[in-house]
Amino acid sequence: MGIFARIARLIKSNLNDLISRSEDPEKMLNQIVIDMNAQLVEAKKQVAASIADEKRLAKQAEQEASNAAEWERRAMMAVRAGDDNLAKEALTRKKEHDGLAEQFRAQWQKQKHAVDQLKLALRALNHKIEEAKRKKGLLIARKKRAEAQKAIQETMSGLRNASAFDAFDRMTERIEQMEAEAEAGAELSEEYSGDVLATKFADLEATAGADEDLVSLKRKMGVLPPEPEPAPPVRVDEKVEFEELDEAERAELAQALAELEAEEQRELRVKR
C-alpha cells in the first residue's frame, strides 16, 4: 500500500505546484490527467512486480516440497538397502526442505494477500483517474462558459459607457448631414438643368381629372345637385333637302353634326 501512498503524495505535490503557478485552468487539468496516467502506468508496473514475486514464492514453495518428497524417497531407498544411518541423513535433509517449503508457503500467502490488496487499489486508482477525466471535460466546459459570460459582461459594460452611445449619436448626425447635403445638391442640379419644371408638369398631368372625378363622386353621393340635362341638339329642318345644299353648306352641316356627336360622347363619359 506504500506504493499508492507515494503516488498520491506525488500527484498532490504536482497539483499544488500547478496551482501555485496560477496557470490556465484548462492546461492545469490536462497536465493533472497526464500526471495521473503516468503514475497509473508506474503503479501497474509495481503491481506486476508484486504479482511476479508472488508467483516466484509459490514456485519456491512447490520446489521445496518437491525436494522434501525426493529426500523422503531416498530415505526409503536407504531403509530397503538396510542402511539406517543413510536413511536418517536423508530424513534430516527432508526435514530441512519441509521447513523451507513451509516458510515459502507462509511468505507466498502474505504476498498473495498483498497482491490482492494492490489489485483492488489499482482498480480504485484507475476508476478515480477515469472519473477525473470525465470531470475534466465538465470543468473545461464550465471554464469556457464562464469565459464567455465574462466576455459578454465586459462587452455590456462597454456599451453602458456613455462615450459609446455618444459615438453612435455623432455618427447618426454625420450621416443625416451627409444625406441633407446630397438632397440639396440634387435640388440645385434639377434647377440648373430645368428638370424642376418638367417635374411640375409631370405632377400636374398625374393629377389631371382629379377635380372632375371629385365633382362626379359628390353628385353621385347627393352632396352636389345633379348635372343639368343637356339642351336638345339642333335639328336641321326636315323640309330642307340635303341635295338642295351646295358644297360649302354640306361641309358646314357635316362639321356641325360631328361637333354635336362629340359633345354627346363627352357628356356620356362624364355621367359614367
C-alpha positions as CSV (number, residue, x, y, z in Angstrom):
1,M,0.0,0.0,0.0
2,G,3.0,2.3,0.3
3,I,3.2,2.4,-3.5
4,F,-0.1,4.1,-3.8
5,A,0.6,6.4,-0.8
6,R,3.7,7.6,-2.7
7,I,1.7,8.1,-5.9
8,A,-0.9,10.1,-4.0
9,R,1.7,12.3,-2.5
10,L,3.4,12.8,-5.9
11,I,0.1,13.7,-7.6
12,K,-0.8,16.1,-4.7
13,S,2.6,17.8,-4.9
14,N,2.3,18.2,-8.7
15,L,-1.2,19.6,-8.3
16,N,-0.1,22.1,-5.6
17,D,2.8,23.2,-7.8
18,L,0.5,23.8,-10.7
19,I,-2.0,25.8,-8.6
20,S,0.8,27.9,-7.0
21,R,2.0,28.8,-10.5
22,S,-1.6,30.0,-11.3
23,E,-1.6,28.6,-14.8
24,D,-4.5,28.3,-17.1
25,P,-7.1,26.0,-15.5
26,E,-7.6,24.0,-18.7
27,K,-3.9,23.4,-19.1
28,M,-3.7,22.5,-15.4
29,L,-6.4,19.9,-15.7
30,N,-4.9,18.4,-18.8
31,Q,-1.5,18.2,-17.1
32,I,-3.0,16.7,-13.9
33,V,-4.6,13.9,-16.0
34,I,-1.3,13.3,-17.8
35,D,0.5,13.0,-14.5
36,M,-2.2,10.7,-13.2
37,N,-1.9,8.4,-16.2
38,A,1.9,8.4,-15.8
39,Q,1.6,7.4,-12.2
40,L,-1.0,4.8,-13.1
41,V,1.4,3.2,-15.5
42,E,4.1,3.2,-12.8
43,A,1.6,1.7,-10.3
44,K,0.8,-1.1,-12.8
45,K,4.5,-1.9,-13.1
46,Q,4.8,-2.1,-9.3
47,V,1.7,-4.3,-9.0
48,A,3.0,-6.5,-11.8
49,A,6.3,-6.9,-9.9
50,S,4.4,-7.8,-6.8
51,I,2.5,-10.4,-8.7
52,A,5.8,-11.8,-10.1
53,D,7.1,-12.1,-6.5
54,E,4.0,-13.9,-5.5
55,K,4.4,-16.4,-8.3
56,R,8.1,-16.8,-7.5
57,L,7.4,-17.6,-3.9
58,A,4.7,-20.1,-4.9
59,K,7.1,-21.9,-7.2
60,Q,9.8,-21.9,-4.5
61,A,7.4,-23.4,-2.0
62,E,6.5,-26.1,-4.6
63,Q,10.1,-26.7,-5.3
64,E,11.0,-27.2,-1.6
65,A,8.0,-29.5,-1.2
66,S,9.3,-31.5,-4.2
67,N,12.8,-31.6,-2.7
68,A,11.4,-32.9,0.6
69,A,9.5,-35.6,-1.2
70,E,12.6,-36.6,-3.1
71,W,14.7,-36.9,0.1
72,E,11.9,-39.0,1.7
73,R,12.1,-41.3,-1.4
74,R,15.8,-41.6,-0.8
75,A,15.3,-42.4,2.8
76,M,13.0,-45.2,1.9
77,M,15.6,-46.4,-0.6
78,A,18.2,-46.5,2.2
79,V,15.9,-48.4,4.5
80,R,15.3,-51.0,1.8
81,A,19.1,-51.2,1.5
82,G,19.4,-51.7,5.2
83,D,21.4,-48.5,5.7
84,D,19.6,-46.8,8.6
85,N,22.2,-44.1,9.1
86,L,21.9,-43.1,5.5
87,A,18.1,-43.1,5.9
88,K,18.4,-40.8,8.9
89,E,20.6,-38.3,7.0
90,A,18.0,-38.3,4.2
91,L,15.2,-37.7,6.6
92,T,17.2,-34.9,8.2
93,R,17.6,-33.3,4.7
94,K,13.9,-33.9,4.1
95,K,13.0,-32.0,7.3
96,E,15.1,-29.0,6.2
97,H,13.3,-28.8,2.9
98,D,9.9,-29.2,4.6
99,G,10.8,-26.2,6.8
100,L,11.8,-24.2,3.8
101,A,8.7,-25.2,2.0
102,E,6.6,-24.1,4.9
103,Q,8.4,-20.7,5.1
104,F,7.9,-20.1,1.4
105,R,4.2,-21.0,1.7
106,A,3.8,-18.6,4.5
107,Q,5.6,-15.8,2.5
108,W,3.5,-16.7,-0.5
109,Q,0.3,-16.4,1.4
110,K,1.3,-13.0,2.7
111,Q,2.4,-11.9,-0.8
112,K,-0.8,-13.2,-2.3
113,H,-2.9,-11.2,0.2
114,A,-0.8,-8.0,-0.5
115,V,-1.2,-8.6,-4.3
116,D,-5.0,-8.9,-3.9
117,Q,-5.0,-5.6,-2.0
118,L,-2.8,-4.0,-4.6
119,K,-5.1,-5.1,-7.4
120,L,-8.1,-3.6,-5.6
121,A,-6.2,-0.4,-5.0
122,L,-5.1,-0.3,-8.6
123,R,-8.7,-0.7,-9.8
124,A,-9.8,2.1,-7.5
125,L,-7.0,4.3,-8.8
126,N,-8.0,3.6,-12.3
127,H,-11.6,4.4,-11.5
128,K,-10.6,7.7,-9.9
129,I,-8.5,8.6,-12.9
130,E,-11.4,7.9,-15.3
131,E,-13.7,9.9,-13.1
132,A,-11.1,12.7,-13.1
133,K,-11.1,12.6,-16.9
134,R,-14.9,12.9,-17.0
135,K,-14.8,15.8,-14.5
136,K,-12.0,17.4,-16.5
137,G,-14.4,17.7,-19.5
138,L,-17.1,19.2,-17.4
139,L,-14.7,21.6,-15.7
140,I,-13.3,22.8,-19.0
141,A,-16.8,23.3,-20.3
142,R,-17.7,25.3,-17.2
143,K,-14.5,27.3,-17.6
144,K,-15.3,28.1,-21.2
145,R,-18.9,29.1,-20.3
146,A,-17.5,31.3,-17.6
147,E,-15.1,33.0,-20.0
148,A,-18.0,33.6,-22.5
149,Q,-20.1,35.1,-19.7
150,K,-17.2,37.3,-18.6
151,A,-16.7,38.5,-22.2
152,I,-20.4,39.3,-22.6
153,Q,-20.4,41.2,-19.3
154,E,-17.3,43.2,-20.4
155,T,-19.0,44.0,-23.7
156,M,-22.2,45.1,-21.9
157,S,-20.1,47.2,-19.5
158,G,-18.5,48.9,-22.5
159,L,-21.9,49.5,-24.1
160,R,-23.2,51.0,-20.9
161,N,-20.4,53.6,-21.1
162,A,-21.9,56.9,-22.2
163,S,-19.0,57.5,-24.6
164,A,-20.1,54.5,-26.7
165,F,-23.6,55.9,-27.2
166,D,-22.2,59.4,-27.8
167,A,-20.2,58.0,-30.6
168,F,-23.3,56.4,-32.1
169,D,-25.1,59.8,-31.8
170,R,-22.3,61.6,-33.5
171,M,-22.2,59.1,-36.4
172,T,-26.0,59.5,-36.8
173,E,-25.7,63.2,-37.0
174,R,-22.9,62.9,-39.6
175,I,-24.9,60.6,-41.7
176,E,-28.0,62.8,-41.5
177,Q,-25.8,65.8,-42.5
178,M,-24.5,63.8,-45.5
179,E,-28.0,62.9,-46.6
180,A,-29.1,66.6,-46.4
181,E,-26.2,67.7,-48.4
182,A,-26.9,65.1,-51.0
183,E,-30.5,66.2,-51.3
184,A,-29.6,69.8,-51.6
185,G,-27.1,69.0,-54.3
186,A,-29.8,67.1,-56.2
187,E,-32.2,70.1,-56.0
188,L,-29.7,72.5,-57.3
189,S,-28.8,70.2,-60.2
190,E,-32.5,70.0,-61.1
191,E,-32.9,73.8,-61.0
192,Y,-30.0,74.4,-63.3
193,S,-31.0,71.6,-65.7
194,G,-34.7,72.6,-66.0
195,D,-35.8,69.3,-64.6
196,V,-37.9,71.1,-61.9
197,L,-40.3,72.5,-64.4
198,A,-40.6,69.1,-66.1
199,T,-41.4,67.5,-62.7
200,K,-44.1,70.1,-62.0
201,F,-45.8,69.4,-65.4
202,A,-45.5,65.6,-64.7
203,D,-47.2,66.1,-61.3
204,L,-49.9,68.2,-63.0
205,E,-50.6,65.5,-65.6
206,A,-50.7,62.8,-62.9
207,T,-53.4,64.7,-61.0
208,A,-55.4,65.9,-64.1
209,G,-59.0,65.0,-63.9
210,A,-59.0,64.6,-60.2
211,D,-61.2,67.6,-59.6
212,E,-63.7,66.4,-62.2
213,D,-63.7,62.9,-60.6
214,L,-64.4,64.5,-57.2
215,V,-67.3,66.6,-58.5
216,S,-68.8,63.4,-60.1
217,L,-68.5,61.5,-56.9
218,K,-70.1,64.2,-54.9
219,R,-73.1,64.3,-57.4
220,K,-73.4,60.6,-57.1
221,M,-73.5,60.8,-53.3
222,G,-76.1,63.7,-53.4
223,V,-73.7,66.2,-51.9
224,L,-74.0,68.3,-55.1
225,P,-77.1,68.7,-57.3
226,P,-77.3,66.5,-60.3
227,E,-75.9,67.7,-63.6
228,P,-78.5,69.6,-65.7
229,E,-79.9,67.9,-68.7
230,P,-78.2,68.8,-72.0
231,A,-80.0,71.0,-74.4
232,P,-81.6,69.1,-77.3
233,P,-79.4,69.1,-80.3
234,V,-80.4,71.5,-83.1
235,R,-82.0,69.6,-85.9
236,V,-81.9,70.6,-89.5
237,D,-85.4,71.4,-90.8
238,E,-86.7,68.3,-92.4
239,K,-88.2,70.4,-95.2
240,V,-84.7,71.3,-96.3
241,E,-83.4,68.7,-98.6
242,F,-79.8,67.7,-98.3
243,E,-79.5,67.6,-102.0
244,E,-80.5,71.2,-102.3
245,L,-77.5,72.4,-100.4
246,D,-74.3,73.5,-102.2
247,E,-70.9,72.0,-101.4
248,A,-69.9,74.6,-98.8
249,E,-73.2,74.3,-97.0
250,R,-72.9,70.5,-96.9
251,A,-69.4,70.7,-95.4
252,E,-70.6,73.2,-92.7
253,L,-73.6,70.9,-91.9
254,A,-71.3,67.8,-91.6
255,Q,-69.0,69.7,-89.3
256,A,-71.9,70.8,-87.1
257,L,-73.2,67.3,-86.8
258,A,-69.7,65.9,-85.9
259,E,-69.3,68.6,-83.2
260,L,-72.8,67.6,-81.8
261,E,-71.9,64.0,-81.7
262,A,-68.5,64.7,-80.0
263,E,-70.3,66.8,-77.4
264,E,-72.8,63.9,-76.7
265,Q,-69.9,61.5,-76.2
266,R,-68.2,63.8,-73.7
267,E,-71.4,64.1,-71.7
268,L,-71.8,60.4,-71.6
269,R,-68.3,59.9,-70.3
270,V,-68.9,62.5,-67.6
271,K,-72.0,60.7,-66.4
272,R,-70.3,57.4,-66.2
